[in-house]
Amino acid sequence: KQGDVVIGLASNGLHTNGYSLALKVLLEKAELGLEDKPEGFDCTLKEELMKVHRSYFVPVSGLFDRFEIKGIAHITGGGLLENIPRIMPQGLGAEIEKKSINILPVFSLIQKLGDVPEEDMFRTFNMGVGVVLVVGREQSENIISELKNNFNLNSNVIGEVVEGEDVKII
């Protein structure tokens, strides 16, 4: 419902989407090597691109017994802009605060080197958010604490459910 919040669960990289664009920009256009360690990275480009997709099953399924989870979206192809609307009832959308997202260095590098418009980045990549949960505002801090304390999974409120039909990055 309007006023519920959107919690973003951190991703650990590209996961499974956007590899065609990432490789075209990083390897072809920018001519980076797989053994290069770009500024801001804590590993080589190869290691970044090969990171295993984080599984959210155990941490998220553990929440159902204690909290009312109103919506879950896995941020895959279509990014935040296309995946969040799929879980919203008619007449509702979301406003996502860009500053609340820990945008991973790989996404910033792709955007910069490829001169990729921000909207395209949020439509193609997870941008650092692997899953979103829609929950009541009153439960959000307890859910965030549980994810951190029990699963060492960083998460935070990244937005709010609003009237409308789409997702706006503000």
Residue pairs with C-beta under 8 A, 6 or more apart in sequence:
1 70
1 92
1 161
2 92
2 161
2 162
2 163
3 137
3 160
3 161
4 70
4 134
4 135
4 136
4 137
4 160
4 161
5 134
5 135
5 136
5 137
5 140
5 157
5 159
5 160
5 161
6 84
6 94
6 96
6 132
6 133
6 134
6 157
6 158
6 159
6 160
6 161
7 132
7 133
7 134
7 135
7 140
7 143
7 144
7 155
7 156
7 157
7 158
8 100
8 101
8 128
8 129
8 131
8 132
8 155
8 156
8 157
8 158
8 159
9 56
9 59
9 60
9 129
9 130
9 131
9 132
9 133
9 147
9 153
9 154
9 155
10 102
10 128
10 129
10 130
10 153
10 154
10 155
11 54
11 75
11 104
11 126
11 128
11 129
11 130
12 51
12 53
12 54
12 130
13 48
13 49
13 51
13 104
13 106
14 22
14 48
14 49
14 51
14 106
14 125
14 126
15 53
15 54
15 75
15 76
15 126
15 130
16 53
16 76
17 76
17 77
17 79
17 124
17 125
17 126
18 77
18 110
18 124
18 125
19 49
21 110
21 114
21 116
21 124
22 49
22 106
22 110
23 49
24 114
25 110
25 113
25 114
25 116
26 32
26 45
26 109
26 110
26 113
27 34
29 113
29 114
30 113
30 114
32 38
32 45
32 113
33 45
34 44
34 45
34 46
34 49
35 44
35 45
35 46
36 44
36 45
37 43
37 44
37 45
38 45
38 105
38 109
40 105
40 108
40 109
41 48
41 105
41 106
41 109
48 106
49 106
53 130
54 130
56 74
56 130
56 131
56 153
58 151
59 147
59 150
59 151
59 153
60 69
60 72
60 131
60 133
62 146
62 150
62 151
63 69
63 133
63 143
63 146
63 147
66 146
67 135
67 139
67 142
67 143
68 135
68 136
68 139
69 133
69 134
69 135
70 134
70 135
70 136
71 87
71 88
71 132
71 133
71 134
72 87
72 131
72 132
72 133
72 134
73 83
73 84
73 86
73 87
73 131
73 132
74 83
74 130
74 131
75 83
75 126
75 129
75 130
75 131
75 132
76 83
76 126
77 124
78 123
79 121
79 122
79 123
79 124
79 125
79 126
79 127
80 96
80 122
80 126
80 127
80 129
80 132
80 167
80 169
81 119
81 122
81 123
81 166
81 167
81 169
82 123
83 132
84 93
84 94
84 96
84 132
84 167
85 93
85 94
85 165
85 166
85 167
87 134
88 94
88 161
88 165
90 165
91 163
91 164
91 165
92 161
92 162
92 163
92 164
92 165
93 161
93 162
93 163
93 164
93 165
93 166
93 167
93 168
94 159
94 160
94 161
94 162
94 167
94 168
95 159
95 160
95 162
95 167
95 168
95 170
96 158
96 159
96 167
96 168
96 169
96 170
97 158
97 159
97 170
98 169
98 170
100 156
100 157
100 158
100 159
101 127
101 128
101 129
101 158
102 128
102 154
103 127
103 128
104 127
104 128
107 121
107 125
107 127
107 128
110 116
110 121
110 125
111 118
111 121
116 124
118 169
119 169
121 127
122 169
129 158
132 158
133 143
133 155
134 161
135 143
140 157
143 155
144 155
144 156
144 157
147 153
147 154
147 155
148 154
148 155
